[in-house]
Amino acid sequence: MLPNTGKLAGCTVFITGASRGIGKAIALKAAKDGANIVIAAKTTQTHPRLLGTIYTAAQEIEAAGGKALPCVVDVRDEQQINSAVEKAVKKFGGIDILVNNASAISLTNTLDTPTKRVDLMMNVNTRGTYLTSKACIPFLKKSKIAHILNLSPPLNLNPLWFKQHCAYTIAKYGMSMCVLGMAEEFRGEVAVNALWPKTAIHTAAMDMLGGTGIESQCRKVDIIADAAYSIFKRPKSFTGNFIIDENILKEEGIQDFDVYAITPGHPLLPDFFLDDHPDTYIKEIESPDPEPEVIAEKPQPQLQSHPQPQPHPEPQPQPQPKLQPPPPHFGAVEETFRIVKDSLSDEVVKATQAVYQFELSGEDGGTWFLDLKNKVGKVGHGEPPDRADVVMSMTTDDFVKMFSGKLKPTMAFMSGKLKIKGNMALAVKLEKLMTHMNSRL
């Protein structure tokens, strides 16, 4: 963990979305130095699944050694933003650091994203970041520290990161484009940078997206807080950077990253928008498979060899070698569903409460369903009796690999091998059941 230095003592840090999760973690790290924290967030009453309010966060900040100013702020409302900035300046005398952390997410494709959800992501992520920055910059320009930090990714134009959740990517990249533009516009006056995690971070939002058990694949919010603190220590000249948490902490001398893991030693889920993992991680996650179909996916050696000169001027044409198609599954899909059926129980159905439909292409393909909502559960060929909550489309090869643990659903989705329509949270819930199946397939 990165130790505190006291550098932020007396500084005022304005953080959107600071009532919980990453925003609160950054606030608590700064509070240990004796910083003033403006908690700009919406939550004033406890939520059944999202713990924490601006008032409980304020208590924790003051207990950690800082001073807190809780402000009710929906970043879609410019008046609320301006009001919170005025209160902060009046109480603390200025603003030294702005953290644009508030964000909205919907990992849905174009046709499955309602306009209302598109507007929410654009207005919270891009517009909210822009307006909050605009309101704080006049005061940041008067500060000796003067940092804006957006929790947003590097601007990666690989289509992989657009094809499954175009609206979310556009909205999130809008935050990053604010970094690109404002860093140049205010160079020498205000440092403007972006920070993004290398792996998934465990927050209440991640629990809602990933379901129970996802935390073992995540790191703690502490790694983002430490990375942000490292950025705040740097001069104004450190600007226009798109920083990955692990990289900047390595520069600080941190070598043991297991201290940040929820479950040390457990494989971690890579975060979105980083090109150093999609193909690499897919290969790592798909266990080595000695079956002939994997060999057949690659060109046979004789296809790669260069033909030798023939002694006859008109050689007889030789039949061209052909790649052998993958051998049939011999009922692998049906066998997978049989094992799933044998594992169904009241407990599984009660915990899942969803109907899944699978559109499989290839050998043994077709439409299949898994009902984990009604009675003791049911599997079968064809469409489910009740409307599916989630429709998953993939090849039979990938389906079998997914249920046998050779391909993680999240990575299949991110790489385009798996297409999902419907409730994303319920889709991720299925991963827990798949994990239970691994030992039997």
C-alpha positions, 0 to 999 in steps of 0.5 A, spaced: 500 500 500 502 507 498 503 510 505 500 517 506 505 523 506 501 529 509 501 533 502 494 534 501 493 537 508 488 543 508 487 541 501 480 541 498 478 535 494 471 536 490 469 528 488 463 526 484 460 520 486 463 520 493 458 516 497 461 509 496 466 505 492 471 508 488 469 515 490 469 514 497 476 510 497 479 516 494 476 521 499 478 517 505 485 516 502 486 524 502 482 525 509 488 521 512 492 527 510 487 532 513 484 534 507 477 537 506 472 533 502 466 535 498 462 529 497 458 531 491 453 525 490 445 524 490 444 518 495 441 521 501 438 515 504 440 508 504 439 503 498 437 496 499 443 494 495 447 500 494 450 502 501 452 508 504 450 516 503 453 522 503 452 523 510 455 516 512 461 518 507 462 524 511 462 521 518 467 516 515 471 522 512 472 526 519 473 519 523 479 518 518 482 525 519 479 530 514 473 535 514 467 533 510 462 537 506 456 533 504 452 536 498 446 533 494 449 533 487 446 530 481 451 531 475 446 532 470 443 538 474 448 544 472 445 548 478 446 543 483 453 542 481 454 550 481 451 550 488 456 545 491 462 549 488 459 555 491 458 552 498 465 548 497 469 555 496 465 559 502 466 553 507 474 551 505 476 558 501 477 554 494 478 548 490 485 544 489 483 538 486 477 535 482 475 528 481 470 526 476 468 519 478 460 519 477 458 514 472 453 510 469 453 504 465 449 499 461 453 494 457 447 493 452 448 493 444 445 498 440 438 495 439 437 493 446 439 500 449 433 504 451 433 512 449 432 513 456 438 509 458 443 512 452 441 519 455 443 517 462 450 515 460 451 521 456 449 526 461 452 523 467 459 521 464 460 526 458 456 532 460 456 531 468 464 531 467 464 537 462 460 541 467 463 539 473 470 541 470 467 547 467 465 550 474 471 548 478 476 550 473 476 558 475 478 556 482 483 550 480 487 555 477 488 559 483 491 553 487 498 551 487 496 543 486 490 544 481 489 537 479 483 534 475 482 527 475 477 523 471 476 516 472 476 514 465 479 509 460 485 511 454 482 512 448 482 506 444 479 505 438 479 498 437 472 496 434 472 490 440 470 496 445 464 499 441 461 493 438 457 490 444 456 496 448 456 502 443 453 507 447 457 506 454 463 506 450 461 513 447 459 516 454 465 513 457 470 516 452 467 523 452 470 523 459 477 521 456 476 526 451 475 532 456 482 530 459 485 530 452 482 537 450 482 540 457 489 538 458 491 542 452 487 548 454 489 549 461 496 547 460 501 550 465 495 552 470 491 545 471 493 538 470 488 534 467 489 526 467 485 520 467 485 514 471 483 507 469 484 500 473 488 494 470 483 489 473 476 489 475 474 493 482 470 490 487 464 495 488 457 495 489 456 496 482 460 491 480 456 486 485 450 488 481 453 487 474 457 481 476 452 477 481 455 474 487 462 471 487 464 476 482 469 479 488 474 474 488 476 476 481 476 483 483 481 488 486 479 492 492 478 500 491 484 501 495 488 500 489 485 506 485 485 511 491 493 509 492 494 511 484 489 517 485 494 519 491 500 518 487 497 523 481 495 528 486 502 529 489 505 530 482 506 537 479 501 541 474 506 539 469 504 532 469 498 533 465 494 529 459 496 522 461 491 516 461 494 512 467 493 505 469 493 504 476 498 498 476 503 502 472 503 508 476 504 504 483 510 500 480 513 507 479 512 508 486 515 502 488 509 498 489 511 490 487 506 486 491 499 487 488 496 481 492 495 486 498 490 489 493 486 483 491 480 481 494 482 474 494 490 473 493 492 469 488 485 468 484 485 470 477 483 477 476 478 479 471 481 484 466 477 491 465 475 494 459 478 498 454 485 495 455 488 492 448 493 488 452 488 483 454 483 481 449 486 476 445 492 474 450 487 473 456 482 469 451 488 464 450 490 464 457 483 462 459 481 457 454 485 451 457 489 447 453 485 442 449 488 436 446 482 435 442 483 434 434 478 440 433 483 445 436 489 442 431 484 443 425 483 450 427 490 452 424 493 450 417 496 443 416 504 443 416 503 441 408 499 447 407 505 452 409 511 448 406 514 451 399 513 446 393 519 443 390 521 444 383 518 439 379 523 435 374 517 434 368 515 440 365 507 439 365 506 435 372 500 432 373 495 436 378 496 434 385 489 434 389 490 440 394 490 438 402 484 440 405 483 442 413 479 437 416 473 440 419 472 439 427 469 432 429 462 432 431 460 433 438 457 427 439 451 430 443 456 434 447 451 440 448 445 435 450 450 432 455 452 439 458 444 440 459 443 433 462 449 435 467 445 441 468 439 438 469 441 433 474 444 439 478 438 443 479 435 444 485 430 449 489 436 453 492 439 454 485 432 456 482 431 461 488 438 464 487 438 465 480 430 467 478 431 467 471 430 464 464 436 463 459 435 462 452 441 459 448 441 460 440 447 455 438 450 455 431 454 449 429 454 441 430 448 440 435 446 447 435 439 450 435 435 453 440 435 451 447 433 453 454 435 453 461 429 455 466 432 457 473 425 461 475 420 456 475 418 450 480 425 446 481 428 448 474 427 445 467 432 444 461 430 443 454 431 443 446 427 449 443 424 456 446 422 456 453 415 456 455 416 463 459 419 469 455 427 468 456 430 474 461 436 473 457 438 470 450 445 468 449 448 466 442 454 463 440 457 457 437 456 450 440 464 449 441 464 455 445 458 453 449 461 447 451 468 450 453 464 456 457 460 450 461 466 446 462 470 452 465 475 453 459 472 459 457 470 465 461 463 468 459 465 475 461 471 474 456 467 470 451 462 477 451 468 482 451 471 478 445 465 477 441 464 470 441 458 471 446 452 475 444 447 477 449 440 480 449 436 482 455 438 483 463 446 483 463 446 482 471 442 476 470 447 473 464 453 474 469 449 470 474 449 464 470 457 464 471 456 462 478 452 456 476 457 454 470 463 454 475 459 449 479 459 445 473 466 445 471 468 439 475 463 435 472 464 436 465 
